[in-house]
Amino acid sequence: MARSTSQIALPLDWSAGGNNDAPLVVGTSNADAIRYLRHVATWPVRTAVLTGPRGSGRSLIGRLFAAETGGRVIDGHDSVPEEEIFHAWNAAQSSNIPLLIVADAPPSEWGIALPDLASRLRAVPLLTIAEPDDCLARDLIEALFAQRGIALAPEVAAYIVPRMERSYAMIHRIVAALDAASLEQGRRVGIRLTRETLLSQGLIDPDLLERQETGTCQ
């Protein structure tokens, strides 16, 4: 089955991070945010905020953005004082060097005490990574296994996705559980091991065991 969700052309190898990074798979859930970050010349202000679920690759995106643009990244708005964000915003405008702030939530939910910072952030574009759709979830499961050196048959990811909670956090839990079960039992990660492991650990919905795969990933 042909896949195009991770085939968007990028000037850097955005699918590769450091040794401890999960692979970055580009799909409909994050493509708009990545596309915006690749075109800093069009930004109305020299700052943007990126939000998304934990495990969605947002920190890796930030590191790749910094490497590509030479910009500054604040990974976690609550990791630095408000005054530092305020000065970083001003510096980005005066120097024309972009600033990306990675956060759990949009600025309207930060409880900002500095009025000047709050007013500046109201003008900042908000980029959002959504939870993965079916195709991105399948691609990410396969990529995470490949990162662990495990060749996964396509039908395994196709079996998992319709039966799992659709979130990046659950994808990481499922991959870790199956990797551990495969090592402990000396078995390959096939449909049978997947079903047994994920059912025993409550990682798939037993009411959805008979669900048939719907749709295709082009």
C-alpha positions as a Python dict, from the first residue, in 0.01 Angstrom:
ca = {
    (1, 'M'): (0, 0, 0),
    (2, 'A'): (148, 334, -100),
    (3, 'R'): (196, 595, 170),
    (4, 'S'): (245, 966, 121),
    (5, 'T'): (183, 1107, 469),
    (6, 'S'): (554, 1109, 550),
    (7, 'Q'): (675, 1202, 203),
    (8, 'I'): (655, 1582, 226),
    (9, 'A'): (982, 1728, 94),
    (10, 'L'): (1180, 1905, 365),
    (11, 'P'): (1514, 2083, 331),
    (12, 'L'): (1653, 1908, 637),
    (13, 'D'): (1600, 1544, 724),
    (14, 'W'): (1311, 1625, 956),
    (15, 'S'): (1245, 1252, 998),
    (16, 'A'): (1571, 1207, 1188),
    (17, 'G'): (1661, 1349, 1526),
    (18, 'G'): (1918, 1259, 1786),
    (19, 'N'): (1972, 911, 1919),
    (20, 'N'): (1706, 960, 2187),
    (21, 'D'): (1447, 1114, 1958),
    (22, 'A'): (1141, 937, 1831),
    (23, 'P'): (1110, 962, 1452),
    (24, 'L'): (916, 1257, 1320),
    (25, 'V'): (646, 1135, 1085),
    (26, 'V'): (472, 1408, 886),
    (27, 'G'): (101, 1369, 821),
    (28, 'T'): (-222, 1564, 823),
    (29, 'S'): (-205, 1615, 1200),
    (30, 'N'): (118, 1815, 1192),
    (31, 'A'): (182, 1911, 828),
    (32, 'D'): (30, 2259, 854),
    (33, 'A'): (245, 2347, 1155),
    (34, 'I'): (563, 2218, 990),
    (35, 'R'): (483, 2398, 666),
    (36, 'Y'): (442, 2726, 854),
    (37, 'L'): (770, 2678, 1039),
    (38, 'R'): (951, 2625, 710),
    (39, 'H'): (843, 2966, 578),
    (40, 'V'): (959, 3215, 841),
    (41, 'A'): (985, 3491, 578),
    (42, 'T'): (604, 3504, 568),
    (43, 'W'): (554, 3540, 944),
    (44, 'P'): (359, 3854, 1039),
    (45, 'V'): (566, 3874, 1358),
    (46, 'R'): (894, 3699, 1423),
    (47, 'T'): (745, 3470, 1688),
    (48, 'A'): (516, 3166, 1684),
    (49, 'V'): (376, 2932, 1948),
    (50, 'L'): (361, 2556, 1886),
    (51, 'T'): (128, 2342, 2094),
    (52, 'G'): (51, 1973, 2079),
    (53, 'P'): (17, 1658, 2289),
    (54, 'R'): (317, 1513, 2469),
    (55, 'G'): (487, 1258, 2245),
    (56, 'S'): (383, 1436, 1925),
    (57, 'G'): (737, 1534, 1830),
    (58, 'R'): (695, 1900, 1914),
    (59, 'S'): (1035, 1929, 2088),
    (60, 'L'): (1206, 1757, 1795),
    (61, 'I'): (1028, 1995, 1559),
    (62, 'G'): (1163, 2281, 1768),
    (63, 'R'): (1520, 2151, 1747),
    (64, 'L'): (1494, 2100, 1372),
    (65, 'F'): (1345, 2448, 1333),
    (66, 'A'): (1637, 2600, 1526),
    (67, 'A'): (1889, 2409, 1315),
    (68, 'E'): (1725, 2515, 989),
    (69, 'T'): (1656, 2881, 1069),
    (70, 'G'): (1911, 2971, 1336),
    (71, 'G'): (1615, 3084, 1545),
    (72, 'R'): (1565, 3051, 1918),
    (73, 'V'): (1335, 2793, 2073),
    (74, 'I'): (1187, 2812, 2421),
    (75, 'D'): (1074, 2456, 2491),
    (76, 'G'): (809, 2499, 2759),
    (77, 'H'): (669, 2845, 2827),
    (78, 'D'): (684, 2771, 3200),
    (79, 'S'): (1051, 2673, 3183),
    (80, 'V'): (1164, 3037, 3183),
    (81, 'P'): (1039, 3354, 3358),
    (82, 'E'): (783, 3572, 3184),
    (83, 'E'): (1038, 3853, 3166),
    (84, 'E'): (1267, 3630, 2960),
    (85, 'I'): (990, 3548, 2714),
    (86, 'F'): (909, 3919, 2691),
    (87, 'H'): (1270, 4009, 2611),
    (88, 'A'): (1299, 3716, 2369),
    (89, 'W'): (989, 3839, 2183),
    (90, 'N'): (1136, 4191, 2154),
    (91, 'A'): (1475, 4053, 2047),
    (92, 'A'): (1315, 3844, 1773),
    (93, 'Q'): (1143, 4151, 1627),
    (94, 'S'): (1451, 4373, 1641),
    (95, 'S'): (1700, 4113, 1516),
    (96, 'N'): (1468, 3944, 1263),
    (97, 'I'): (1576, 3609, 1410),
    (98, 'P'): (1263, 3397, 1465),
    (99, 'L'): (1147, 3275, 1805),
    (100, 'L'): (944, 2958, 1856),
    (101, 'I'): (777, 2885, 2188),
    (102, 'V'): (674, 2524, 2249),
    (103, 'A'): (392, 2490, 2501),
    (104, 'D'): (128, 2256, 2638),
    (105, 'A'): (-148, 2513, 2583),
    (106, 'P'): (-212, 2838, 2394),
    (107, 'P'): (-99, 3166, 2556),
    (108, 'S'): (-457, 3251, 2653),
    (109, 'E'): (-435, 2968, 2909),
    (110, 'W'): (-94, 3056, 3055),
    (111, 'G'): (-218, 3297, 3322),
    (112, 'I'): (30, 3564, 3213),
    (113, 'A'): (95, 3831, 3476),
    (114, 'L'): (284, 4078, 3255),
    (115, 'P'): (29, 4285, 3056),
    (116, 'D'): (286, 4380, 2790),
    (117, 'L'): (373, 4016, 2731),
    (118, 'A'): (8, 3915, 2716),
    (119, 'S'): (-66, 4182, 2454),
    (120, 'R'): (232, 4077, 2240),
    (121, 'L'): (141, 3709, 2251),
    (122, 'R'): (-212, 3787, 2134),
    (123, 'A'): (-58, 3879, 1799),
    (124, 'V'): (148, 3560, 1774),
    (125, 'P'): (36, 3281, 1536),
    (126, 'L'): (-66, 2963, 1718),
    (127, 'L'): (39, 2637, 1554),
    (128, 'T'): (-132, 2321, 1676),
    (129, 'I'): (-37, 1956, 1636),
    (130, 'A'): (-350, 1741, 1652),
    (131, 'E'): (-375, 1384, 1774),
    (132, 'P'): (-279, 1143, 1493),
    (133, 'D'): (-524, 1031, 1229),
    (134, 'D'): (-530, 668, 1113),
    (135, 'C'): (-256, 701, 854),
    (136, 'L'): (-19, 898, 1075),
    (137, 'A'): (-79, 654, 1361),
    (138, 'R'): (12, 359, 1137),
    (139, 'D'): (320, 531, 999),
    (140, 'L'): (437, 628, 1347),
    (141, 'I'): (391, 277, 1488),
    (142, 'E'): (597, 135, 1202),
    (143, 'A'): (863, 406, 1238),
    (144, 'L'): (896, 349, 1614),
    (145, 'F'): (947, -23, 1561),
    (146, 'A'): (1199, 46, 1284),
    (147, 'Q'): (1386, 274, 1526),
    (148, 'R'): (1409, -23, 1762),
    (149, 'G'): (1542, -242, 1481),
    (150, 'I'): (1220, -439, 1441),
    (151, 'A'): (1071, -494, 1096),
    (152, 'L'): (696, -485, 1145),
    (153, 'A'): (457, -646, 899),
    (154, 'P'): (210, -382, 771),
    (155, 'E'): (-89, -582, 892),
    (156, 'V'): (18, -541, 1256),
    (157, 'A'): (-13, -161, 1257),
    (158, 'A'): (-333, -192, 1052),
    (159, 'Y'): (-470, -424, 1323),
    (160, 'I'): (-375, -195, 1612),
    (161, 'V'): (-498, 143, 1489),
    (162, 'P'): (-877, 81, 1470),
    (163, 'R'): (-873, -71, 1820),
    (164, 'M'): (-662, 180, 2014),
    (165, 'E'): (-718, 512, 2183),
    (166, 'R'): (-605, 763, 1921),
    (167, 'S'): (-321, 948, 2089),
    (168, 'Y'): (56, 981, 2065),
    (169, 'A'): (89, 871, 2427),
    (170, 'M'): (-96, 547, 2357),
    (171, 'I'): (114, 478, 2047),
    (172, 'H'): (433, 501, 2253),
    (173, 'R'): (284, 277, 2526),
    (174, 'I'): (176, 14, 2274),
    (175, 'V'): (511, 1, 2097),
    (176, 'A'): (698, -29, 2427),
    (177, 'A'): (464, -305, 2549),
    (178, 'L'): (498, -510, 2231),
    (179, 'D'): (874, -469, 2219),
    (180, 'A'): (902, -589, 2579),
    (181, 'A'): (667, -884, 2520),
    (182, 'S'): (859, -989, 2209),
    (183, 'L'): (1188, -988, 2398),
    (184, 'E'): (1051, -1167, 2702),
    (185, 'Q'): (874, -1440, 2505),
    (186, 'G'): (1117, -1471, 2215),
    (187, 'R'): (837, -1422, 1965),
    (188, 'R'): (804, -1196, 1666),
    (189, 'V'): (558, -908, 1682),
    (190, 'G'): (269, -1052, 1485),
    (191, 'I'): (-108, -1027, 1515),
    (192, 'R'): (-132, -1302, 1776),
    (193, 'L'): (129, -1156, 2011),
    (194, 'T'): (-16, -809, 1956),
    (195, 'R'): (-368, -921, 2045),
    (196, 'E'): (-259, -1115, 2355),
    (197, 'T'): (-28, -842, 2488),
    (198, 'L'): (-250, -543, 2431),
    (199, 'L'): (-558, -718, 2568),
    (200, 'S'): (-377, -836, 2883),
    (201, 'Q'): (-246, -484, 2948),
    (202, 'G'): (-572, -309, 2867),
    (203, 'L'): (-423, -115, 2577),
    (204, 'I'): (-692, -198, 2323),
    (205, 'D'): (-1067, -201, 2359),
    (206, 'P'): (-1193, -562, 2375),
    (207, 'D'): (-1526, -447, 2231),
    (208, 'L'): (-1345, -350, 1911),
    (209, 'L'): (-1165, -678, 1849),
    (210, 'E'): (-1386, -762, 1553),
    (211, 'R'): (-1364, -415, 1400),
    (212, 'Q'): (-1262, -425, 1037),
    (213, 'E'): (-1005, -192, 889),
    (214, 'T'): (-1173, 98, 711),
    (215, 'G'): (-1021, 343, 465),
    (216, 'T'): (-681, 343, 304),
    (217, 'C'): (-363, 541, 340),
    (218, 'Q'): (-251, 665, 2),
}
